[in-house]
């Protein structure tokens, strides 16, 4: 090998080594694994924009986004250790806690009672919740709308046993709803906004005056204890992006709609009904969650009574 070729070879090796070391240095030392549903518009926006990744980079933490079709499946992912943090409605954590899942409530978004509802086809003869007696009602078992259905029936003077629940995930429920295989559907946004705008579905009752419809941030218990700083960064980014979303709803809908596979007006309507601004779970919010757990136990939807305080971080008890 000539002197010139040896020199070029050393230069190439040095460059390759520098690239390798630079790439290694750029790789995060650990990952925050976030469970989300595509219907969770704020997290979908955060994922698309990469804002959280930028905030966590100085801590040497990367982000892995893990998508689930609904809350119950997400909670199962949290329980088996495939994610560290998840975002779900009110009911899934109760069913998961009853099944022995190890997690803690670390935060919640404000109430959004308008963002879930019981709907019927536009030409349905059903005009009130009381008319659901004996009818087939589709819902995702263990999801936030499970409690809405219970409370709406109660207000209408019906028992949960007076209807025929048909447990289906959102996509299957939409198909059954349009085919007439079920009489009503209890669903949340943006699926609610989609079926309203695309089929003319009528709302029998939404959550106003019945439920709060909080959304919760949950974390695997040991992760919450060991990584409070990471969770704090997640909260900071969620608050920041939530404020931007509310101030720029039309633009946010344009960004989110292609990801959710929905029309922009549908997403914009859903965003208008949802609220954002995560805060630590207060005793008052925990007490509302306890009411849901008590109702589910009374209806034998869960096998044993629960204490929501058992699933709160130690500092919150």
C-alpha positions in Angstrom: 0.0 0.0 0.0 1.4 3.4 -1.0 1.9 6.2 1.5 -1.0 8.1 -0.1 -3.3 5.1 0.0 -2.4 4.4 3.7 -3.2 8.1 4.4 -6.6 7.9 2.7 -7.3 4.6 4.5 -6.6 6.2 7.9 -8.8 9.2 7.0 -11.6 6.9 6.0 -11.3 4.9 9.3 -11.2 8.0 11.3 -14.3 9.3 9.6 -16.1 6.1 10.1 -15.2 6.0 13.8 -16.3 9.5 14.3 -19.6 8.8 12.6 -20.2 5.7 14.7 -19.3 7.5 17.9 -21.6 10.4 16.9 -24.4 8.1 16.1 -24.0 6.3 19.4 -23.9 9.6 21.3 -27.1 10.6 19.5 -29.0 7.5 20.5 -31.1 7.9 23.6 -29.9 5.8 26.6 -33.5 4.8 27.4 -37.0 4.9 26.0 -40.3 6.2 27.4 -42.9 3.8 25.9 -46.2 5.6 25.5 -49.4 3.7 24.9 -51.9 5.7 22.9 -55.0 5.3 20.9 -55.2 7.0 17.5 -58.4 8.7 18.7 -56.4 10.4 21.4 -55.9 13.5 19.3 -53.4 15.4 21.5 -51.0 12.5 21.8 -51.5 11.9 18.0 -50.4 15.5 17.4 -47.5 15.2 19.8 -46.3 12.1 18.0 -46.6 13.7 14.6 -44.8 16.9 15.7 -42.0 15.2 17.6 -42.2 17.8 20.3 -41.8 15.4 23.2 -38.8 13.8 21.7 -37.1 17.2 21.6 -37.8 17.9 25.2 -36.6 14.5 26.4 -33.4 14.4 24.3 -31.4 16.4 26.9 -32.3 13.7 29.5 -31.0 11.0 27.1 -34.5 9.6 26.8 -36.2 8.7 23.5 -39.9 7.9 22.9 -41.5 4.8 21.5 -45.2 5.2 20.6 -47.3 2.0 20.9 -50.8 2.2 19.4 -53.8 0.3 20.8 -57.3 0.1 19.4 -59.0 1.0 22.8 -58.4 1.6 26.5 -58.8 -2.0 27.8 -56.1 -3.3 25.4 -53.8 -0.4 26.4 -54.2 -1.3 30.0 -53.3 -4.9 29.3 -50.2 -3.6 27.6 -49.3 -1.6 30.7 -49.9 -4.6 32.9 -47.6 -6.9 30.9 -44.8 -4.3 30.7 -44.9 -3.4 27.0 -45.5 0.3 27.8 -44.5 2.7 30.7 -47.3 5.3 30.4 -50.8 5.2 28.9 -53.7 7.6 28.3 -57.3 6.3 28.7 -60.8 7.2 29.8 -62.4 6.6 33.1 -63.6 3.0 33.0 -60.6 1.0 31.7 -58.4 1.7 34.8 -61.2 0.4 37.1 -61.5 -2.9 35.2 -57.7 -3.2 35.0 -57.3 -2.6 38.8 -60.0 -5.2 39.4 -57.9 -7.6 37.4 -54.8 -7.0 39.5 -52.9 -4.7 37.1 -50.1 -2.7 38.7 -50.3 1.0 37.7 -50.9 4.4 39.3 -52.9 7.4 38.2 -50.4 10.2 37.6 -52.6 12.8 36.0 -55.9 13.7 34.3 -57.2 16.1 31.7 -60.3 18.2 32.5 -63.8 16.8 32.2 -65.2 16.6 28.7 -68.8 15.3 29.1 -69.8 16.3 25.5 -67.2 14.1 24.0 -69.1 10.9 24.4 -72.7 10.0 23.7 -75.4 7.5 23.0 -76.4 7.7 19.3 -79.1 6.1 17.1 -79.6 6.1 13.3 -81.2 9.3 12.0 -84.4 7.5 11.0 -84.6 5.4 14.2 -88.0 5.3 16.0 -86.0 5.6 19.3 -86.5 9.1 20.6 -85.2 8.8 24.2 -83.0 6.7 26.4 -86.1 5.2 27.9 -86.9 3.7 24.5 -83.8 1.6 24.7 -85.6 -1.0 26.8 -85.0 -4.4 25.2 -82.8 -2.9 22.5 -79.3 -3.9 21.4 -76.7 -1.3 22.4 -73.2 -1.5 21.1 -70.2 -0.3 23.2 -66.6 -1.2 23.8 -66.6 -3.3 27.0 -64.7 -1.6 29.8 -64.3 1.7 28.0 -65.3 5.2 29.3 -68.7 4.9 27.7 -69.6 1.9 29.8 -70.3 4.2 32.7 -72.1 6.8 30.6 -74.6 4.0 29.5 -75.2 2.9 33.1 -75.8 6.5 34.3 -78.1 7.4 31.3 -80.2 4.3 31.8 -80.5 5.0 35.5 -81.7 8.5 34.8 -84.3 7.2 32.4 -85.6 4.7 35.0 -84.0 1.7 33.4 -81.6 -0.9 34.7 -78.5 -2.1 32.9 -80.2 -5.5 32.5 -83.1 -3.8 30.6 -80.9 -3.5 27.5 -78.9 -6.0 25.5 -75.3 -4.8 25.5 -73.3 -5.8 22.4 -69.6 -5.5 23.1 -67.7 -4.4 20.0 -64.6 -2.3 19.3 -65.3 1.1 17.6 -64.7 -0.1 14.0 -66.9 -3.2 14.3 -69.5 -1.2 16.2 -69.7 1.4 13.5 -70.3 -1.3 10.9 -73.0 -3.0 13.0 -74.6 0.4 13.6 -74.8 1.3 9.9 -76.1 -2.2 9.0 -78.9 -2.0 11.6 -77.5 -5.0 13.6 -77.7 -2.9 16.7 -80.2 -0.2 17.7 -77.8 2.3 19.4 -74.2 2.9 19.9 -72.4 4.5 22.9 -69.1 6.0 21.6 -66.6 8.7 22.1 -64.9 11.3 19.9 -63.6 11.4 17.2 -65.8 8.4 16.3 -68.8 10.2 17.7 -68.2 13.3 15.5 -67.6 11.0 12.5 -70.9 9.1 12.8 -72.8 12.3 13.4 -71.4 14.1 10.4 -71.2 11.2 8.0 -74.4 9.4 8.7 -76.6 12.0 10.5 -76.7 9.9 13.6 -78.8 11.5 16.4 -77.6 11.9 19.9 -80.0 10.6 22.6 -77.8 11.7 25.4 -74.2 12.9 25.9 -72.4 13.0 29.2 -73.6 16.4 30.3 -75.3 16.1 33.7 -74.4 12.4 33.8 -70.6 11.9 33.8 -67.4 13.9 33.9 -65.6 11.9 31.2 -62.1 12.5 32.6 -59.1 11.2 30.6 -56.3 9.8 32.7 -52.6 9.4 32.4 -51.5 6.1 33.9 -48.0 4.8 34.6 -46.5 1.5 35.6 -46.0 1.8 39.3 -42.3 1.3 39.5 -41.7 3.6 36.5 -43.7 6.4 38.2 -41.5 6.0 41.3 -38.2 6.0 39.4 -38.8 8.5 36.6 -40.9 11.4 37.9 -38.8 13.8 35.9 -39.6 12.1 32.6 -43.3 12.1 33.5 -43.0 15.8 34.3 -41.6 16.5 30.9 -44.4 14.6 29.3 -46.9 16.7 31.2 -45.2 19.9 30.3 -45.3 19.0 26.6 -48.9 17.9 26.8 -49.9 21.2 28.4 -48.0 23.2 25.9 -49.3 21.4 22.9 -52.8 21.3 24.3 -52.8 25.1 24.6 -51.6 25.4 21.0 -54.2 23.0 19.8 -57.1 24.9 21.5 -55.7 28.2 20.1 -55.3 26.7 16.6 -58.0 24.1 16.4 -58.5 24.4 12.6 -54.8 24.0 11.9 -54.5 21.1 14.5 -57.4 19.3 12.8 -55.6 19.6 9.4 -52.5 17.9 10.9 -54.4 15.2 12.9 -57.1 14.3 10.3 -54.8 12.4 7.9 -53.3 10.3 10.7 -56.7 9.4 12.1 -58.1 8.7 8.6 -61.0 11.2 9.2 -62.2 14.3 7.5 -60.9 17.6 8.8 -64.4 18.9 9.9 -64.9 15.7 11.9 -61.6 16.1 13.7 -62.2 19.8 14.3 -65.6 19.1 15.9 -64.1 16.5 18.2 -61.3 18.8 19.2 -63.8 21.5 20.1 -65.5 19.1 22.5 -62.4 17.8 24.2 -60.4 19.6 26.9 -56.7 19.5 27.5 -54.4 20.5 30.4 -53.1 17.6 32.4 -52.8 18.0 36.2 -52.0 15.6 39.0 -55.0 13.7 40.2 -56.7 15.5 43.1 -58.7 13.9 46.0 -61.9 15.3 44.4 -61.1 13.6 41.0 -60.2 10.4 42.8 -63.5 10.5 44.6 -65.4 10.7 41.3 -63.4 7.7 40.0 -64.3 5.9 43.2 -68.0 6.4 42.5 -67.6 4.7 39.1 -65.8 1.8 40.7 -68.6 1.4 43.3 -71.3 1.4 40.6 -69.5 -1.2 38.6 -69.1 -3.4 41.6 -72.8 -3.0 42.5 -73.7 -4.1 38.9 -71.3 -7.0 39.2 -69.3 -5.7 36.3 -66.2 -6.1 38.5 -65.8 -9.0 40.9 -64.7 -7.1 44.0 -64.8 -3.6 45.6 -61.9 -1.4 44.8 -60.1 1.5 46.6 -59.0 4.0 44.0 -56.5 5.4 46.5 -54.6 2.1 46.2 -53.8 3.1 42.6 -52.6 6.6 43.4 -48.9 7.6 43.9 -47.9 7.4 47.5 -47.6 11.2 47.7 -51.2 11.6 46.6 -52.6 9.4 49.4 
